[in-house]
């Protein structure tokens, strides 16, 4: 997707997300958005764009770590329940209880009994959430094997994104078909009318973000609210306050000045083409 067109449409959709957030706050709605999919499919970057201009007190991201030994002794869904939204909140789940249907199944982190119990209980659990009034949206980000491998290699060469690679990510290449079978089985059991799965083609990240956000906005019945205009008051006259001497305050070193000085010392690049008069 053309970058300029993408950025224009993304800003338009993000403005609508802000309106949606205001409606959620005003009405006390509860929204859960689940982001699942293959490693490298673009879930994280989509979440980043969804939440970029939202109030983190209203829209929060839940990305749970590996379950503790205590977590393993509890009802599987129990560790997720405490992260569900209260009135006026939106929760974005960067992976969710569906870990059990994917990585835990493929990597052998759960027993067959635990896996089949999950497939039976997940639809029941989700129907309970929807019945209680929660708006539950589930997105599956797909990516081709070629594009996934390209993104892994790009991350490995980028020190700013290398942390995104894990041993499980590498194994997802060798276990591609196992993950495919697990996904297909998961969809058969959990693609329910009350909370259907929505697929997002992640090979084109820009298109994937636009499609996902646009769909989300159609699933939340928000309305644009007539909000009060914020009036900035005039500053009152001084009451005699005097600021303490600045030399008594410890400021952060002026690293910006050092950067500017170093930049000024760099040789100026000559234009390749001569300017015509």
C-alpha positions as CSV (number, residue, x, y, z in Angstrom):
1,X,0.0,0.0,0.0
2,X,1.3,3.4,-0.9
3,X,2.9,5.0,2.2
4,X,1.4,8.5,1.9
5,X,-2.1,7.0,1.3
6,X,-1.6,4.6,4.2
7,X,-0.5,7.4,6.6
8,X,-3.5,9.6,5.6
9,X,-6.0,6.8,6.1
10,X,-4.3,5.6,9.3
11,X,-4.6,9.1,10.9
12,X,-8.3,9.2,9.9
13,X,-9.0,5.9,11.5
14,X,-7.0,6.8,14.6
15,X,-9.1,9.9,15.0
16,X,-12.1,7.6,15.0
17,X,-10.5,5.4,17.6
18,X,-10.3,8.4,19.8
19,X,-14.0,9.0,19.3
20,X,-14.7,5.3,20.1
21,X,-12.6,5.6,23.3
22,X,-14.7,8.6,24.4
23,X,-17.9,6.6,23.8
24,X,-16.6,3.7,25.8
25,X,-15.7,5.9,28.7
26,X,-19.1,7.7,28.5
27,X,-21.3,4.6,28.3
28,X,-19.3,2.3,30.5
29,X,-18.8,-0.2,27.7
30,X,-16.2,-3.0,28.1
31,X,-14.1,-4.0,25.1
32,X,-11.6,-6.9,24.7
33,X,-9.6,-7.1,21.5
34,X,-7.5,-10.3,21.0
35,X,-4.5,-10.3,18.7
36,X,-3.3,-13.7,17.7
37,X,-1.4,-15.2,14.8
38,X,1.9,-16.5,13.6
39,X,5.1,-15.1,14.9
40,X,6.2,-12.1,12.7
41,X,2.7,-11.6,11.4
42,X,2.4,-8.0,12.6
43,X,0.3,-8.2,15.8
44,X,2.6,-6.0,17.8
45,X,2.8,-3.3,15.2
46,X,-1.0,-3.3,14.8
47,X,-1.5,-2.9,18.5
48,X,0.9,0.0,18.5
49,X,-1.1,1.8,15.8
50,X,-4.4,1.1,17.6
51,X,-3.2,2.5,20.9
52,X,-1.0,5.3,19.6
53,X,-3.3,8.2,20.5
54,X,-5.5,6.5,23.1
55,X,-5.5,7.2,26.8
56,X,-3.4,4.4,28.5
57,X,-5.8,4.6,31.5
58,X,-8.6,3.6,29.2
59,X,-7.0,1.4,26.6
60,X,-4.3,-0.9,28.0
61,X,-2.2,-3.7,26.6
62,X,-2.1,-7.0,28.2
63,X,0.9,-9.2,27.3
64,X,1.3,-11.9,30.0
65,X,4.7,-13.6,30.6
66,X,5.2,-17.3,30.9
67,X,2.9,-18.7,33.6
68,X,4.5,-19.2,37.0
69,X,4.5,-22.5,38.8
70,X,1.5,-21.2,40.8
71,X,-0.3,-20.2,37.7
72,X,0.1,-23.7,36.4
73,X,-2.0,-25.0,39.3
74,X,-4.9,-22.7,38.8
75,X,-7.8,-22.9,36.4
76,X,-6.3,-22.1,33.0
77,X,-8.5,-19.0,32.4
78,X,-8.0,-17.7,35.9
79,X,-4.9,-15.6,35.2
80,X,-6.7,-13.8,32.4
81,X,-9.9,-13.0,34.3
82,X,-8.2,-10.3,36.4
83,X,-7.1,-8.5,33.3
84,X,-10.6,-8.2,31.8
85,X,-11.9,-4.6,31.5
86,X,-14.1,-2.8,34.0
87,X,-16.7,-0.3,32.8
88,X,-15.2,2.3,30.4
89,X,-12.1,0.3,29.6
90,X,-10.6,-1.3,26.4
91,X,-8.2,-4.2,26.8
92,X,-5.8,-5.2,23.9
93,X,-4.5,-8.7,24.4
94,X,-1.1,-9.3,22.8
95,X,-1.7,-13.0,22.7
96,X,-4.3,-14.4,25.1
97,X,-5.7,-17.6,26.4
98,X,-5.3,-19.0,22.9
99,X,-1.6,-19.7,23.7
100,X,-2.9,-23.1,24.8
101,X,-4.3,-23.8,21.3
102,X,-1.1,-22.7,19.6
103,X,2.4,-22.6,21.1
104,X,1.5,-24.8,24.1
105,X,0.0,-27.5,21.9
106,X,2.8,-27.4,19.3
107,X,5.7,-27.2,21.7
108,X,4.3,-29.7,24.2
109,X,3.9,-27.3,27.0
110,X,0.5,-28.7,28.0
111,X,-0.9,-32.2,28.1
112,X,-3.4,-33.6,25.6
113,X,-6.0,-33.6,28.3
114,X,-5.4,-29.9,29.1
115,X,-5.5,-29.0,25.4
116,X,-8.8,-30.8,24.7
117,X,-10.3,-29.3,27.9
118,X,-9.3,-25.8,26.6
119,X,-11.0,-26.4,23.2
120,X,-14.2,-27.4,25.1
121,X,-14.1,-24.6,27.7
122,X,-12.9,-21.6,25.5
123,X,-16.3,-21.2,23.7
124,X,-18.1,-21.5,27.0
125,X,-15.9,-19.0,28.6
126,X,-16.3,-16.5,25.7
127,X,-20.0,-16.9,25.6
128,X,-20.1,-16.0,29.3
129,X,-18.1,-12.8,28.6
130,X,-20.4,-11.8,25.8
131,X,-23.5,-12.7,27.7
132,X,-22.2,-10.4,30.5
133,X,-22.0,-7.5,28.0
134,X,-18.3,-7.5,27.0
135,X,-17.6,-6.7,23.4
136,X,-15.1,-9.5,22.4
137,X,-13.2,-9.2,19.2
138,X,-10.7,-11.8,17.9
139,X,-8.2,-11.2,15.1
140,X,-5.9,-13.8,13.6
141,X,-2.9,-12.3,11.8
142,X,-1.6,-14.6,9.1
143,X,1.7,-14.4,7.2
144,X,3.3,-16.5,4.4
145,X,6.3,-18.7,5.2
146,X,8.5,-16.6,3.0
147,X,7.5,-13.3,4.5
148,X,7.8,-14.6,8.0
149,X,11.4,-15.8,7.4
150,X,12.3,-12.4,5.8
151,X,11.0,-10.6,8.9
152,X,12.9,-12.9,11.2
153,X,16.1,-12.2,9.3
154,X,15.4,-8.4,9.4
155,X,14.9,-8.5,13.1
156,X,18.1,-10.5,13.6
157,X,20.1,-7.8,11.8
158,X,18.4,-4.9,13.6
159,X,19.7,-4.3,17.2
160,X,16.5,-2.3,18.0
161,X,14.3,-5.2,17.2
162,X,16.5,-8.2,18.0
163,X,14.7,-8.7,21.3
164,X,11.6,-9.7,19.4
165,X,13.3,-13.0,18.4
166,X,13.0,-15.9,20.7
167,X,13.8,-19.6,20.5
168,X,10.2,-20.4,19.9
169,X,10.2,-18.0,17.0
170,X,12.9,-19.9,15.4
171,X,11.1,-23.2,15.9
172,X,8.0,-21.8,14.3
173,X,9.9,-22.1,11.0
174,X,10.6,-25.8,11.4
175,X,7.1,-26.4,12.9
176,X,5.2,-24.5,10.2
177,X,2.8,-27.3,9.4
178,X,2.2,-28.2,13.1
179,X,1.2,-24.6,13.7
180,X,-1.1,-24.7,10.7
181,X,-2.9,-27.8,11.9
182,X,-3.2,-26.3,15.4
183,X,-4.7,-23.1,14.0
184,X,-7.2,-25.1,11.8
185,X,-8.3,-27.1,14.8
186,X,-8.6,-24.0,17.0
187,X,-10.9,-22.3,14.4
188,X,-13.1,-25.4,14.2
189,X,-13.8,-25.3,17.9
190,X,-13.7,-21.6,18.8
191,X,-15.0,-19.7,15.8
192,X,-18.4,-19.2,17.4
193,X,-21.2,-16.7,16.4
194,X,-20.9,-14.9,19.7
195,X,-17.2,-14.3,19.1
196,X,-16.1,-15.1,15.6
197,X,-12.5,-15.1,14.4
198,X,-11.6,-12.4,11.8
199,X,-8.6,-13.1,9.6
200,X,-6.1,-10.4,8.7
201,X,-3.6,-11.0,5.9
202,X,-0.4,-9.7,7.3
203,X,2.0,-10.0,4.3
204,X,1.4,-6.3,3.7
205,X,1.7,-4.7,7.1
206,X,0.2,-1.3,6.1
207,X,-2.8,-2.9,4.5
208,X,-3.2,-5.3,7.5
209,X,-3.3,-2.4,10.0
210,X,-5.8,-0.4,8.0
211,X,-8.1,-3.4,7.5
212,X,-8.0,-4.5,11.1
213,X,-8.6,-1.0,12.6
214,X,-11.4,-0.3,10.1
215,X,-13.1,-3.6,11.0
216,X,-12.7,-2.9,14.7
217,X,-14.5,0.4,14.3
218,X,-17.5,-1.3,12.7
219,X,-17.8,-3.8,15.6
220,X,-18.1,-1.2,18.4
221,X,-21.4,0.6,18.2
222,X,-19.9,4.0,19.2
223,X,-21.3,7.4,18.5
224,X,-19.6,10.7,18.2
225,X,-20.2,12.6,21.4
226,X,-20.8,16.3,21.8
227,X,-18.0,17.0,24.2
228,X,-17.6,20.3,26.1
229,X,-15.0,22.7,24.6
230,X,-12.0,22.9,26.9
231,X,-11.5,26.5,28.0
232,X,-8.0,27.4,29.1
233,X,-8.3,30.0,31.9
234,X,-6.3,33.2,32.1
235,X,-3.2,33.0,34.3
236,X,-3.8,35.0,37.5
237,X,-1.5,37.9,38.5
238,X,1.7,36.8,40.3
239,X,1.3,36.4,44.1
240,X,4.9,37.1,44.8
241,X,6.3,33.7,44.2
242,X,10.1,33.6,43.5
243,X,11.7,30.6,42.0
244,X,14.8,29.2,43.8
245,X,18.2,29.9,42.1
246,X,18.6,27.6,39.1
247,X,22.1,26.6,40.3
248,X,20.5,24.8,43.2
249,X,18.7,22.4,40.8
250,X,20.4,19.4,39.3
251,X,19.4,19.4,35.6
252,X,20.0,16.5,33.1
253,X,23.3,17.2,31.3
254,X,22.7,19.0,28.0
255,X,23.4,16.1,25.7
256,X,21.4,17.9,23.0
257,X,24.0,20.7,22.9
258,X,26.8,18.1,22.5
259,X,25.0,16.6,19.6
260,X,24.5,20.0,18.0
261,X,28.1,20.8,18.4
262,X,29.3,17.5,16.9
263,X,26.9,18.0,14.0
264,X,28.2,21.5,13.3
265,X,31.7,20.1,13.0
266,X,30.7,17.6,10.3
267,X,31.8,18.5,6.7
268,X,28.9,19.8,4.7
269,X,27.7,17.5,1.9
270,X,28.0,19.0,-1.6
271,X,25.0,18.8,-3.8
272,X,25.5,16.3,-6.6
273,X,23.7,18.5,-9.1
274,X,24.7,22.1,-9.9
275,X,22.0,24.7,-9.4
276,X,20.9,26.5,-12.5
277,X,20.4,30.3,-12.4
